[in-house]
Amino acid sequence: MKLITLDRSKNVTYFGECKLQFQQIEKCLNITLLDNVPEEKLTATFHRIFVRRNNLLCCMNQNFSNVMFLVFLTKEKCKLIYDAVIKEKLRQSQSINAPAIDENEIFKDCFYLPLVKAVQNGQKGLRALKTIIAGFVQSLDADEVNYYFNNLTEPPWGQTPVSTEMEETFVRQKRIVKPMHFTPAPETSSFYSARTTFGFSLPSNMHKRSISHKEEDKTVGTSCEKLKVFRKPSPKASNVSCLTVASSSTPNVSVFDEPSPQNTPENVDFDIVECLQDGNLDKKLLVFTSNERKKCYEFMFIQKSCVFRCIKCLEQKKDIVLKTTVNPGCRNFDFNTSKHVCEPIEYLPENYGSSLIIKVPNFKLVNGKNSPSLIIFYSGDKDLCYKFGYDNNQKIYCCNQCKKQNMKLTARFIQHGGENAIELNRLDHICQPKKFIL
């Protein structure tokens, strides 16, 4: 997670990694600035103004000063924190006296233009800033593109070399802009817009862009098509043990097979999601009653015993345990539990954070001299990745760079949907993704 802070002149004063804690009792967000030495802490009380768009959470004083932006890895996690803040604000009836806010104006003056200026001035973390801008641009609809780009004659990064994906994003969005004086429609001027209050939906410009279907297929559909073309089935369960070493024709390189986790039974539909528990990020296992995903049982993870317990059954003083077994590099789930005394609850995705399950083809096991490395591709740029090394003592994969900064971000293979997938213990890295090189 990253934090961007601005001074009164809308200059970027901090851009770097941060750690967030949601304090329900104190009614505030505690933010630790990890890139400062020594580390500094900021507090954002719930009396402040909060506005959300996609994976960006804006926070400022009632007089629109002391602006800060939290850049979450996913929009689901951003929504989780935003909804929790708004829930507490509504309890205190703060929203009644909230000033009228133009969401577009806030993000233009307090986010987009300051970041463009920072890029032009060669701000530290240039590549990450460009990626954030590109993600923001992609979230805009047709009218918003006009609003932001009407007076821009060249990309915000000027002549600085950028990735192909970044350049295509800007050109594709700006292609629909015509020189004009844009007047925001009345319904876009309210702070309590559908997007702000209820969360992010798919950009409407996906249907509005003034380009041919043929061209749209090239720019929008290509990535999805590639995922289908290059999707390969993962190895099925076999008698081959995890991390089996095979012979290799390449000197000093051992070949390692992917582990073969196996669930009992194999056809259970489930997900592992982040959630907010007592102000801290935790995880839940959701076991769906059918493939339609209309209802589910919620299980919380008990770290000491490495099992999951049904939350609703515990409330009725009944302990329903879902057992797991951990093998080198992988986890197996045993879904054969005792009969629940609770009823399954309605599954509402907006009540949960992001999934901790990484599916094919967003990861790759590569061979090394002594042990394998797990590559997990960065969601914002497939040319970037995080590299996980295998910890032979704990029989698990750990992010190499996060480990150097004393944070444990782990991964292991699981079986999901009949093929191999990856289960993470958390999503937010404190390290930066690296260029993917085979």
C-alpha positions in Angstrom: 0.0 0.0 0.0 1.2 3.5 -0.8 0.5 6.9 0.6 0.6 10.3 -1.2 0.5 13.4 0.9 0.2 17.0 -0.4 1.0 20.4 1.1 -1.1 23.5 0.9 0.3 24.2 -2.6 -0.7 20.7 -3.8 2.9 19.6 -4.0 3.7 16.0 -3.2 5.4 15.9 0.2 5.4 12.1 0.6 5.1 9.2 -1.8 6.0 5.8 -0.5 5.0 2.7 1.3 2.8 2.8 4.4 1.0 0.5 6.9 -2.6 1.1 7.7 -4.5 0.3 10.9 -8.2 0.8 11.3 -9.0 2.0 14.9 -12.7 1.5 15.5 -12.7 2.6 19.1 -10.6 5.7 18.5 -12.5 6.4 15.3 -9.4 7.0 13.2 -7.0 5.5 10.7 -3.4 5.2 11.9 -0.9 5.4 9.1 2.8 4.5 9.4 5.2 6.0 6.9 7.5 3.1 6.2 9.9 4.9 3.9 10.8 7.6 6.5 13.7 7.0 8.8 12.8 6.9 11.6 9.2 5.8 10.8 6.6 8.5 11.2 2.9 8.1 12.0 -0.1 10.0 10.8 -3.6 9.9 12.2 -6.7 10.5 10.1 -9.9 10.9 12.2 -13.3 9.9 10.8 -14.3 13.6 11.2 -12.4 14.2 8.0 -13.8 14.0 4.4 -13.4 10.6 2.7 -13.9 10.1 -1.0 -13.2 6.8 -2.9 -12.6 5.9 -6.5 -11.4 2.5 -7.7 -8.4 1.7 -5.5 -7.8 5.3 -4.3 -9.0 6.6 -1.0 -8.9 10.4 -0.5 -8.9 11.9 2.9 -8.8 15.6 3.8 -9.9 18.2 6.4 -13.3 19.8 6.3 -11.7 22.9 4.8 -10.1 20.7 2.0 -6.6 21.0 3.4 -4.1 18.3 4.5 -4.9 16.1 1.6 -3.7 12.5 1.5 -4.4 9.5 -0.8 -4.1 5.9 0.1 -3.3 3.7 -2.9 -4.6 0.2 -2.3 -3.4 -2.8 -4.2 -7.1 -3.6 -5.1 -10.3 -1.7 -5.3 -12.0 -4.4 -3.1 -9.6 -3.7 -0.2 -10.1 0.1 -0.7 -13.9 -0.4 -0.5 -13.6 -2.5 2.6 -11.8 0.3 4.5 -14.0 3.1 3.0 -17.2 1.3 3.9 -16.0 0.7 7.4 -15.2 4.4 7.8 -18.5 5.5 6.3 -20.3 3.1 8.6 -18.7 4.7 11.7 -19.4 8.2 10.3 -23.1 7.4 9.9 -23.3 6.1 13.5 -22.1 9.6 14.6 -24.5 11.3 12.1 -21.5 13.1 10.6 -22.8 12.9 7.0 -25.7 15.2 7.7 -23.4 18.2 8.0 -20.9 17.1 5.4 -20.0 19.8 2.8 -21.1 19.4 -0.8 -18.2 17.9 -2.8 -17.6 17.6 -6.5 -15.8 14.2 -6.8 -14.3 15.0 -10.2 -13.0 18.4 -8.9 -11.3 16.7 -5.9 -9.6 14.0 -8.0 -8.5 16.5 -10.7 -7.1 19.2 -8.4 -5.9 17.0 -5.5 -4.8 13.8 -7.3 -4.4 13.9 -11.1 -2.7 17.3 -11.6 -0.4 17.1 -8.6 0.8 13.6 -9.7 1.3 14.9 -13.3 3.3 17.7 -11.9 5.3 15.3 -9.8 6.1 13.1 -12.8 7.2 16.1 -14.9 9.5 17.2 -12.0 11.1 13.8 -11.8 9.6 12.8 -8.4 11.2 9.9 -6.7 9.3 6.7 -7.6 8.6 7.8 -11.2 7.6 4.4 -12.5 5.2 3.7 -9.7 3.6 7.1 -10.1 3.1 6.5 -13.8 1.4 3.2 -13.1 -0.9 4.8 -10.6 -1.8 7.5 -13.1 -2.5 4.9 -15.8 -4.8 2.9 -13.5 -6.7 6.1 -12.6 -7.0 7.1 -16.3 -8.4 3.6 -17.1 -11.2 4.1 -14.5 -12.5 7.2 -16.2 -15.6 7.2 -18.4 -16.1 9.3 -21.5 -17.2 12.6 -19.9 -14.5 12.3 -17.3 -11.9 11.8 -19.9 -12.9 15.1 -21.5 -12.9 16.8 -18.1 -9.4 15.8 -17.3 -7.7 15.8 -20.8 -9.4 18.8 -22.5 -6.3 21.1 -22.0 -3.7 18.4 -22.4 -1.9 18.3 -25.7 0.7 15.6 -24.8 0.9 12.7 -22.3 1.5 13.9 -18.7 5.0 12.3 -18.6 6.2 14.4 -21.6 9.1 12.8 -23.4 10.1 10.5 -20.5 10.2 6.8 -21.7 7.3 4.8 -20.5 6.0 1.3 -20.8 3.9 0.3 -23.9 0.9 -0.4 -21.6 1.1 3.0 -20.0 1.3 4.8 -23.4 -1.5 2.8 -24.9 -3.8 3.5 -21.9 -3.3 7.3 -22.3 -3.7 7.3 -26.1 -6.7 5.0 -26.0 -8.5 7.2 -23.5 -7.5 10.5 -25.1 -8.6 9.3 -28.6 -12.2 10.0 -27.8 -11.5 13.6 -26.6 -12.5 16.6 -28.7 -11.5 20.2 -28.0 -14.4 21.6 -26.0 -15.4 23.4 -22.8 -16.7 20.7 -20.5 -19.4 21.4 -18.1 -20.0 18.7 -15.6 -23.5 17.3 -15.6 -25.6 18.1 -12.5 -25.7 14.5 -11.3 -21.9 14.3 -11.2 -21.5 17.1 -8.7 -22.8 15.4 -5.6 -20.5 13.7 -3.1 -23.0 10.9 -2.6 -22.8 9.6 -6.1 -23.4 5.9 -6.7 -19.7 5.3 -7.3 -18.7 7.0 -4.1 -21.3 5.6 -1.8 -21.8 2.1 -3.1 -18.4 1.4 -4.6 -16.8 1.0 -8.0 -18.5 -0.5 -11.0 -17.1 -1.3 -14.4 -16.1 1.9 -16.3 -19.0 3.0 -18.5 -16.6 4.1 -21.2 -16.0 0.5 -22.0 -19.3 0.9 -23.9 -19.0 4.5 -24.9 -15.6 4.7 -26.6 -15.9 6.1 -30.1 -13.7 3.5 -31.8 -14.6 0.7 -34.1 -15.3 -2.8 -32.8 -12.3 -4.1 -34.6 -10.0 -1.6 -32.9 -11.7 -2.1 -29.6 -11.0 -5.8 -29.8 -7.3 -5.1 -30.2 -7.0 -2.7 -27.3 -9.4 -4.1 -24.8 -9.9 -7.7 -25.5 -6.4 -8.8 -26.2 -5.4 -9.5 -22.7 -8.4 -11.7 -22.0 -7.8 -13.6 -25.2 -4.2 -14.2 -24.3 -5.3 -15.6 -20.9 -7.5 -18.2 -22.7 -4.9 -19.1 -25.3 -2.1 -19.7 -22.9 -4.1 -21.3 -20.1 -2.6 -24.7 -19.3 -4.1 -27.3 -16.9 -2.0 -27.7 -13.8 -0.7 -31.2 -12.9 -3.3 -33.4 -11.4 -2.8 -35.2 -8.1 -0.4 -38.0 -8.4 1.9 -40.2 -6.3 4.8 -37.8 -7.1 5.8 -36.0 -3.9 6.0 -32.2 -3.7 9.1 -30.6 -5.0 10.3 -33.6 -6.8 13.7 -33.1 -8.3 14.2 -34.3 -11.9 17.2 -34.3 -14.1 18.1 -31.3 -16.2 20.1 -30.6 -19.3 21.1 -27.2 -18.0 24.2 -27.2 -15.8 23.7 -26.2 -12.1 20.0 -26.0 -12.5 17.6 -28.5 -10.9 14.1 -29.1 -12.3 11.3 -29.0 -9.7 7.7 -30.1 -10.3 4.8 -28.2 -9.0 3.3 -29.6 -5.8 0.1 -31.6 -6.2 -2.3 -30.5 -3.5 -5.6 -32.4 -3.3 -8.8 -31.5 -1.5 -11.4 -33.9 -0.1 -13.8 -33.8 -1.9 -12.3 -32.0 -5.0 -15.5 -30.4 -6.3 -16.2 -28.0 -3.4 -16.4 -24.3 -4.4 -14.6 -22.1 -2.0 -12.7 -18.8 -1.6 -10.2 -17.3 0.8 -10.8 -13.6 1.3 -9.4 -10.7 3.3 -11.6 -9.2 6.0 -11.4 -6.5 8.7 -11.3 -8.0 12.2 -10.9 -5.7 15.2 -9.2 -3.1 13.1 -6.7 -5.6 11.6 -6.7 -7.4 8.3 -7.5 -11.0 8.7 -8.8 -13.8 6.4 -11.9 -15.9 6.1 -12.6 -19.2 4.2 -15.9 -19.1 2.4 -17.4 -22.5 1.5 -20.3 -22.1 -1.0 -23.3 -24.4 -0.9 -23.5 -24.5 -4.7 -21.6 -23.3 -7.8 -24.1 -20.4 -8.1 -22.4 -18.8 -5.1 -25.6 -17.5 -3.5 -25.0 -18.8 0.0 -22.0 -19.8 2.0 -20.5 -20.8 5.4 -17.9 -18.5 6.9 -14.9 -20.0 8.5 -12.2 -18.1 10.5 -8.6 -19.3 10.5 -7.1 -20.5 13.8 -3.3 -20.1 13.3 -2.1 -22.2 16.2 -3.9 -25.3 15.2 -3.9 -24.6 11.5 -7.7 -25.2 11.1 -10.7 -23.2 10.1 -13.8 -22.9 12.4 -17.3 -22.0 11.4 -18.1 -18.6 12.7 -21.9 -18.9 13.0 -21.7 -22.4 14.6 -19.3 -21.0 17.2 -21.9 -18.4 18.1 -24.2 -21.2 18.9 -21.5 -22.9 21.0 -20.9 -25.6 18.4 -17.4 -26.2 17.1 -17.4 -27.2 13.5 -13.8 -27.6 12.3 -12.5 -27.7 8.8 -9.1 -29.4 8.8 -6.2 -28.8 6.6 -2.9 -30.6 6.1 0.3 -28.8 5.1 2.9 -30.5 2.9 6.0 -29.0 1.5 4.9 -25.9 -0.5 1.2 -26.8 -0.5 -2.0 -27.1 1.6 -4.8 -29.6 1.3 -8.4 -28.9 2.5 -10.7 -31.5 4.0 -14.2 -30.2 3.5 -15.8 -33.3 5.2 -16.9 -31.5 8.3 -19.6 -32.4 10.9 -23.1 -31.1 10.2 -23.6 -27.4 10.8 -26.1 -26.2 13.4 -26.1 -22.8 11.7 -27.8 -21.9 8.4 -25.6 -20.7 5.4 -25.6 -16.9 5.0 -26.3 -15.0 1.8 -23.1 -14.3 -0.1 -22.5 -10.6 -0.7 -19.1 -10.0 -2.3 -19.1 -6.3 -1.1 -18.9 -7.5 2.5 -15.4 -9.0 1.9 -12.0 -7.8 0.7 -10.0 -9.2 -2.1 -9.5 -12.9 -2.7 -6.2 -14.3 -1.5 -6.2 -17.0 -4.2 -4.0 -16.4 -7.3 -5.2 -18.4 -10.3 -3.6 -19.6 -13.5 -1.9 -17.9 -15.4 -0.9 -15.3 -12.9 1.9 -17.3 -11.3 4.8 -19.5 -12.5 7.2 -21.9 -10.8 10.8 -21.5 -12.1 13.8 -23.6 -11.5 16.9 -22.6 -9.6 20.2 -24.1 -8.6 19.1 -25.5 -5.3 15.4 -24.7 -4.9 12.5 -23.4 -7.0 11.3 -19.8 -7.1 7.6 -18.9 -7.3 6.9 -15.9 -9.6 3.6 -14.0 -9.0 2.9 -11.4 -11.6 2.0 -7.9 -10.7 -1.7 -7.1 -11.4 -1.0 -3.7 -12.8 1.8 -4.7 -15.3 2.4 -8.3 -16.4 6.1 -7.3 -17.2 6.6 -6.9 -13.4 6.5 -9.6 -10.7 7.2 -10.6 -7.2 9.7 -13.4 -6.6 9.1 -15.9 -3.8 11.9 -18.1 -2.6 11.3 -21.5 -1.0 11.9 -21.7 2.8 13.0 -25.2 3.3 12.6 -25.0 7.1 9.0 -23.8 7.1 8.1 -25.6 3.8 6.6 -22.5 2.3 7.3 -19.7 -0.2 8.2 -16.2 1.0 8.5 -12.9 -0.9 12.3 -12.3 -1.0 12.3 -8.6 -0.9 9.6 -8.3 1.8 11.5 -10.8 3.9 14.6 -8.5 3.8 12.4 -5.7 5.2 11.2 -8.0 8.1 7.8 -8.6 6.7 6.5 -12.2 6.1 4.4 -12.4 2.9 3.9 -16.1 2.2 2.5 -18.3 -0.6 1.7 -22.0 -1.0 0.0 -24.1 -3.6 -3.6 -25.2 -3.2 -6.1 -27.0 -5.4 -8.9 -24.7 -6.6 -11.4 -25.4 -9.3 -9.6 -28.6 -10.3 -6.2 -27.1 -10.9 -3.3 -25.6 -9.1 -3.6 -22.1 -7.6 -1.7 -20.1 -5.0 -2.9 -19.1 -1.5 -1.4 -15.9 -0.1 -1.4 -15.0 3.6 -1.9 -11.3 2.6 -1.8 -9.1 -0.6 0.0 -5.9 0.3 3.8 -6.0 -0.3 6.1 -3.4 1.2 8.6 -4.1 -1.6 8.3 -3.0 -5.2 7.7 -5.5 -8.1 10.7 -6.3 -10.2 11.1 -6.8 -14.0 10.2 -10.3 -14.9 13.2 -12.0 -16.6 13.4 -15.8 -17.2 
